[in-house]
């Protein structure tokens, strides 16, 4: 029997604990950490939206600690981060999202604490392309390069995009795929369908994403509209919220009762259990967590072969991938056989679930991170 690894104290510092992929993943890491010998603590810079992901961390036995920063380059904010890191004195500081990367790198340096940073977006870029956003992105990249021991990209595609910007050297940036705890649905699929007003034999396609341009909602709506003649029971679930809500509501309006706008939902696992196919016709994504959730639920995915998606979905084996740029016609053509052949959906879903168990559990993720932490500490010694 292999001896468990020696305990390692890791402090994860993140911008906030609002709704979001990076924010929610910390609770999954907390679940996988003990098996890898990681004693995890969590700090967050600001209170946003009531910090909904703080509850998930508490359920995992971790009480997140609010730093309470005011501005990104505020001197008092930097002092607060430094005081927190000095008080906790972890073996490794692991920062997530841009502000934590910048403040964490500066604060950890005089304390001689090794720091690693994860970039969760393609190329490590901030959302937005205004001059202020570009300046912030460059500052954060400099902090990672000069203040950190490693930069972690969530996919090979994200790593390549980051290096292509000239912001770091290849040996300093490594890829570590995220993992999740397979959610356990509390409500049977038939009951979920009944709650949504869906017939037991309805064909259900879902798209789960923040509502903003580039996520392919217009393609999904058009594809479903075109397939309704052959599949009258076809329904589209639009799950998520965001700035493009009015536009996407207008896009789905011609579908009438065939489209359900469900908004942000905390019960995505239950909704996936009532779904036949997950659509993800995005124009870019670094490593979408919802594809891991679908794989864990055994739901086949129809997605665009962009970013880190091909590192999750194996075309023709665990799902179906579309060429970039995606089109409504291509999406419709690929979706039709998935709707027509239950056996195909079952085969793809089973293979996706097996791939998830082998590669993308929270325990596997924690093991990969532990290897990075150990390498960083060995270099320091």
C-alpha positions as CSV (number, residue, x, y, z in Angstrom):
1,X,0.0,0.0,0.0
2,X,1.3,3.4,-1.0
3,X,1.9,5.8,2.0
4,X,-0.1,9.0,1.9
5,X,1.8,12.1,1.0
6,X,3.1,14.3,3.7
7,X,0.7,17.1,4.6
8,X,1.1,20.4,2.7
9,X,-0.6,23.6,3.7
10,X,-2.0,25.5,0.7
11,X,-3.8,28.8,0.9
12,X,-6.0,29.5,-2.2
13,X,-6.5,33.2,-2.7
14,X,-9.3,34.3,-5.1
15,X,-10.9,37.6,-6.2
16,X,-14.3,36.7,-4.8
17,X,-16.7,33.8,-4.2
18,X,-19.5,34.9,-6.4
19,X,-21.2,32.7,-9.0
20,X,-18.6,31.5,-11.5
21,X,-16.6,28.5,-12.7
22,X,-13.3,29.3,-10.9
23,X,-15.1,30.3,-7.7
24,X,-17.2,27.1,-7.6
25,X,-14.2,24.9,-8.4
26,X,-12.6,25.6,-5.0
27,X,-15.2,23.6,-3.2
28,X,-14.4,20.6,-5.5
29,X,-10.7,21.0,-4.8
30,X,-11.5,21.1,-1.1
31,X,-13.1,17.7,-1.5
32,X,-10.2,16.1,-3.4
33,X,-7.4,17.8,-1.4
34,X,-7.2,15.5,1.7
35,X,-6.4,12.4,-0.4
36,X,-3.4,14.3,-2.0
37,X,-2.2,15.4,1.4
38,X,-3.3,19.0,0.9
39,X,-4.5,21.0,3.9
40,X,-6.5,23.7,2.1
41,X,-7.5,27.2,3.3
42,X,-9.3,29.8,1.3
43,X,-9.2,33.6,1.2
44,X,-11.2,36.0,-1.0
45,X,-10.5,39.6,-1.7
46,X,-14.0,41.1,-1.9
47,X,-17.6,40.3,-1.0
48,X,-19.6,40.0,-4.3
49,X,-23.3,38.9,-4.7
50,X,-23.3,37.6,-1.1
51,X,-20.5,35.1,-1.8
52,X,-22.7,32.2,-2.8
53,X,-19.8,29.8,-3.1
54,X,-18.8,30.4,0.5
55,X,-21.6,28.0,1.5
56,X,-20.2,25.2,-0.7
57,X,-16.8,25.6,1.0
58,X,-18.3,25.5,4.5
59,X,-20.1,22.2,3.5
60,X,-16.6,20.9,2.8
61,X,-15.3,22.0,6.2
62,X,-13.5,25.2,5.1
63,X,-14.4,28.6,6.5
64,X,-13.3,31.1,3.8
65,X,-11.6,34.3,5.0
66,X,-12.5,37.7,3.7
67,X,-9.6,40.0,3.1
68,X,-11.7,43.0,2.4
69,X,-9.7,44.9,-0.3
70,X,-11.1,48.1,-1.8
71,X,-9.1,48.7,-5.0
72,X,-6.6,46.7,-7.1
73,X,-3.6,49.0,-6.5
74,X,-4.6,50.4,-3.1
75,X,-1.8,50.3,-0.5
76,X,-4.1,49.3,2.3
77,X,-5.5,46.5,0.2
78,X,-1.9,45.2,-0.3
79,X,-1.3,45.4,3.4
80,X,-4.4,43.4,4.2
81,X,-3.4,40.6,1.8
82,X,0.1,40.6,3.3
83,X,-1.2,40.4,6.9
84,X,-3.5,37.5,6.0
85,X,-0.7,35.5,4.3
86,X,1.7,36.2,7.2
87,X,-0.9,35.1,9.7
88,X,-1.7,31.8,7.8
89,X,1.9,31.2,6.8
90,X,1.1,28.4,4.3
91,X,3.7,26.3,2.5
92,X,2.3,27.4,-0.9
93,X,0.0,30.3,-1.9
94,X,-2.2,29.5,-4.9
95,X,-3.9,32.5,-6.5
96,X,-6.9,32.4,-8.8
97,X,-8.2,35.3,-11.1
98,X,-6.4,38.5,-11.9
99,X,-6.6,40.7,-8.8
100,X,-5.5,37.9,-6.5
101,X,-2.6,37.1,-8.8
102,X,-1.3,40.6,-8.7
103,X,-1.8,41.4,-5.0
104,X,-0.8,37.9,-4.0
105,X,2.4,38.0,-5.9
106,X,3.4,41.3,-4.4
107,X,2.4,40.4,-0.9
108,X,4.0,37.0,-0.8
109,X,7.4,38.2,-1.9
110,X,8.7,39.8,1.3
111,X,7.2,36.9,3.3
112,X,9.3,34.4,1.1
113,X,6.2,32.4,0.4
114,X,6.2,30.4,-2.9
115,X,3.2,31.3,-5.1
116,X,1.5,29.7,-8.1
117,X,-1.3,31.2,-10.1
118,X,-4.0,29.6,-12.3
119,X,-5.2,31.4,-15.4
120,X,-8.8,30.3,-16.1
121,X,-9.4,32.2,-19.3
122,X,-7.9,31.8,-22.8
123,X,-4.6,33.6,-22.9
124,X,-5.1,34.9,-19.4
125,X,-7.0,37.9,-20.8
126,X,-9.4,40.0,-18.8
127,X,-13.0,40.2,-20.0
128,X,-13.2,43.3,-22.0
129,X,-10.9,45.0,-24.5
130,X,-10.9,48.5,-23.2
131,X,-7.4,50.2,-22.7
132,X,-7.9,49.9,-18.9
133,X,-8.6,46.1,-19.2
134,X,-5.4,45.7,-21.4
135,X,-3.3,47.5,-18.9
136,X,-4.6,45.4,-16.0
137,X,-4.0,42.2,-17.9
138,X,-0.4,43.1,-18.6
139,X,0.2,44.0,-14.9
140,X,-1.3,40.7,-13.8
141,X,0.9,38.8,-16.3
142,X,4.0,40.6,-15.1
143,X,3.1,39.7,-11.5
144,X,2.7,36.1,-12.4
145,X,6.0,35.9,-14.4
146,X,8.2,37.7,-11.9
147,X,6.5,37.0,-8.6
148,X,5.3,33.4,-9.0
149,X,7.1,30.1,-9.1
150,X,4.6,28.6,-11.7
151,X,1.7,29.7,-13.8
152,X,-0.9,27.0,-14.3
153,X,-3.1,26.9,-17.4
154,X,-6.3,24.9,-17.3
155,X,-5.8,23.4,-20.7
156,X,-3.0,23.0,-23.3
157,X,-4.9,25.4,-25.5
158,X,-5.0,28.1,-22.8
159,X,-1.3,27.6,-22.2
160,X,-0.5,28.0,-25.9
161,X,-2.6,31.1,-26.1
162,X,-1.0,32.6,-23.0
163,X,2.6,32.0,-24.3
164,X,1.6,33.3,-27.7
165,X,1.0,36.7,-26.1
166,X,4.7,36.8,-25.1
167,X,3.8,37.2,-21.4
168,X,5.9,34.3,-20.0
169,X,8.5,31.7,-20.8
170,X,7.4,28.1,-21.6
171,X,9.2,26.4,-18.7
172,X,7.3,28.6,-16.3
173,X,3.8,27.7,-17.5
174,X,2.3,24.2,-17.0
175,X,-1.0,22.7,-17.8
176,X,-3.2,21.1,-15.1
177,X,-6.7,20.1,-16.1
178,X,-9.4,20.9,-13.5
179,X,-11.5,18.2,-11.9
180,X,-14.9,18.1,-10.1
181,X,-16.8,16.1,-7.5
182,X,-19.4,14.2,-9.5
183,X,-22.7,15.9,-8.3
184,X,-25.3,13.5,-7.0
185,X,-28.8,14.5,-8.2
186,X,-31.4,14.6,-5.5
187,X,-34.4,14.5,-7.8
188,X,-35.2,11.8,-10.3
189,X,-35.1,12.9,-14.0
190,X,-38.8,12.1,-14.4
191,X,-39.7,14.4,-11.5
192,X,-37.4,17.1,-12.9
193,X,-39.2,16.9,-16.3
194,X,-42.5,17.0,-14.6
195,X,-41.5,20.1,-12.7
196,X,-40.5,21.8,-15.9
197,X,-43.6,20.7,-17.8
198,X,-41.8,18.4,-20.1
199,X,-43.3,15.1,-21.3
200,X,-41.5,11.9,-20.2
201,X,-40.7,11.1,-23.8
202,X,-39.7,14.6,-24.9
203,X,-36.3,15.1,-26.5
204,X,-34.4,17.6,-24.5
205,X,-31.4,19.7,-25.6
206,X,-29.8,22.1,-23.1
207,X,-27.3,24.9,-23.3
208,X,-25.7,25.9,-20.0
209,X,-23.6,29.1,-20.1
210,X,-23.4,32.7,-19.1
211,X,-25.6,34.7,-21.4
212,X,-23.2,36.8,-23.5
213,X,-22.2,37.0,-27.1
214,X,-20.0,34.2,-28.4
215,X,-21.6,31.3,-26.5
216,X,-23.7,30.1,-29.5
217,X,-27.2,30.6,-28.1
218,X,-28.5,31.9,-31.5
219,X,-27.1,28.8,-33.2
220,X,-28.8,26.5,-30.7
221,X,-32.2,28.3,-31.1
222,X,-32.0,28.2,-34.9
223,X,-30.9,24.5,-35.0
224,X,-33.8,23.5,-32.7
225,X,-36.3,25.5,-34.7
226,X,-35.2,23.7,-37.9
227,X,-35.4,20.3,-36.3
228,X,-38.8,20.7,-34.8
229,X,-40.6,19.5,-37.9
230,X,-38.9,16.0,-37.6
231,X,-38.9,16.0,-33.8
232,X,-42.0,17.7,-32.6
233,X,-41.2,16.8,-29.0
234,X,-37.8,18.6,-29.1
235,X,-37.3,21.2,-26.3
236,X,-34.5,23.6,-25.6
237,X,-33.4,24.4,-22.0
238,X,-31.5,27.7,-21.8
239,X,-29.7,27.7,-18.4
240,X,-27.8,30.7,-17.2
241,X,-27.9,34.4,-16.8
242,X,-25.9,37.3,-18.1
243,X,-25.8,40.7,-19.9
244,X,-27.3,39.3,-23.2
245,X,-30.5,38.0,-21.5
246,X,-32.9,40.3,-23.4
247,X,-31.3,39.4,-26.8
248,X,-31.3,35.7,-26.1
249,X,-34.9,35.8,-24.9
250,X,-35.9,37.4,-28.2
251,X,-34.0,34.7,-30.1
252,X,-35.8,31.9,-28.4
253,X,-39.3,33.6,-28.5
254,X,-40.2,32.1,-31.9
255,X,-39.8,28.7,-30.4
256,X,-42.7,29.4,-28.0
257,X,-43.2,26.7,-25.4
258,X,-40.4,24.6,-27.0
259,X,-37.8,26.9,-25.3
260,X,-37.5,27.3,-21.6
261,X,-35.5,30.2,-20.2
262,X,-34.5,28.9,-16.8
263,X,-32.0,31.6,-15.7
264,X,-29.2,30.9,-13.2
265,X,-29.8,27.5,-11.5
266,X,-28.0,25.9,-8.6
267,X,-29.5,22.5,-9.6
268,X,-27.7,22.0,-12.9
269,X,-26.9,18.4,-12.1
270,X,-30.7,17.7,-11.8
271,X,-31.3,19.5,-15.1
272,X,-28.6,17.5,-16.8
273,X,-30.2,14.3,-15.6
274,X,-33.3,15.3,-17.5
275,X,-31.3,16.2,-20.7
276,X,-30.6,14.1,-23.7
277,X,-27.9,16.2,-25.3
278,X,-25.8,19.2,-24.0
279,X,-25.1,21.8,-26.6
280,X,-22.0,24.0,-26.3
281,X,-21.5,25.8,-29.7
282,X,-19.2,28.4,-28.2
283,X,-16.6,30.4,-30.2
284,X,-14.0,30.0,-27.4
285,X,-13.6,28.4,-24.0
286,X,-10.5,27.5,-22.0
287,X,-11.9,24.4,-20.1
288,X,-15.6,24.6,-19.5
289,X,-16.7,23.0,-16.2
290,X,-20.2,22.2,-17.5
291,X,-18.7,19.7,-20.0
292,X,-17.1,17.8,-17.0
293,X,-20.5,17.9,-15.3
294,X,-22.2,16.5,-18.4
295,X,-19.6,13.7,-18.6
296,X,-20.1,12.8,-15.0
297,X,-23.8,12.6,-15.6
298,X,-23.3,10.5,-18.8
299,X,-24.8,13.1,-21.0
300,X,-23.4,13.3,-24.6
301,X,-22.0,16.7,-25.6
302,X,-22.2,18.5,-29.0
303,X,-19.7,21.3,-28.9
304,X,-17.3,23.4,-30.9
305,X,-13.7,22.1,-31.3
306,X,-12.1,25.3,-29.8
307,X,-9.9,26.1,-26.8
308,X,-9.7,23.3,-24.3
309,X,-12.9,21.5,-25.4
310,X,-11.1,18.8,-27.4
311,X,-9.1,18.0,-24.3
312,X,-12.4,17.0,-22.6
313,X,-14.6,15.7,-25.5
314,X,-13.2,13.0,-27.8
315,X,-15.0,13.4,-31.1
316,X,-17.1,10.4,-32.0
317,X,-16.2,8.6,-28.8
318,X,-17.5,10.7,-25.9
319,X,-19.4,13.4,-27.8
320,X,-19.4,15.2,-31.2
321,X,-17.3,18.2,-32.1
322,X,-18.0,20.9,-34.7
323,X,-15.4,22.7,-36.7
324,X,-14.8,26.3,-35.9
325,X,-16.5,28.6,-36.6
326,X,-19.8,26.8,-35.8
327,X,-22.9,27.4,-37.8
328,X,-26.6,26.6,-37.2
329,X,-26.6,24.3,-40.2
330,X,-23.6,22.3,-38.9
331,X,-25.1,22.2,-35.4
332,X,-28.4,21.0,-36.8
333,X,-26.8,18.3,-38.9
334,X,-24.8,17.0,-36.0
335,X,-27.7,17.1,-33.6
336,X,-30.1,15.2,-35.8
337,X,-28.6,11.7,-35.4
338,X,-28.1,12.3,-31.7
339,X,-31.9,12.9,-31.4
340,X,-32.8,10.0,-33.7
341,X,-30.6,7.3,-32.1
342,X,-31.0,6.6,-28.4
343,X,-28.3,3.9,-28.6
344,X,-25.8,6.5,-29.9
345,X,-26.6,8.8,-27.0
346,X,-26.2,6.0,-24.6
347,X,-22.8,4.9,-26.1
348,X,-21.4,8.4,-26.1
349,X,-22.7,9.1,-22.6
350,X,-21.2,5.9,-21.1
351,X,-17.8,6.6,-22.7
352,X,-17.9,10.2,-21.4
353,X,-18.6,8.9,-17.9
354,X,-15.7,6.5,-18.1
355,X,-13.3,9.2,-19.3
356,X,-14.4,11.5,-16.5
357,X,-13.7,8.9,-13.8
358,X,-10.3,8.2,-15.3
359,X,-9.2,11.9,-15.7
360,X,-11.4,14.6,-14.3
361,X,-12.4,13.8,-10.8
362,X,-11.5,16.2,-8.0
363,X,-9.1,13.6,-6.5
364,X,-7.2,13.4,-9.9
365,X,-7.0,17.2,-10.0
366,X,-5.6,17.5,-6.5
367,X,-3.0,14.9,-7.3
368,X,-1.9,16.9,-10.3
369,X,-1.7,20.1,-8.3
370,X,0.2,18.4,-5.5
371,X,2.9,17.4,-8.1
372,X,3.2,21.1,-9.1
373,X,3.5,22.2,-5.4
374,X,6.1,19.6,-4.7
375,X,8.2,20.6,-7.7
376,X,8.1,24.2,-6.6
377,X,9.1,23.4,-3.1
378,X,11.9,21.1,-4.3
379,X,13.3,23.9,-6.4
380,X,13.3,26.3,-3.4
381,X,15.2,23.7,-1.3
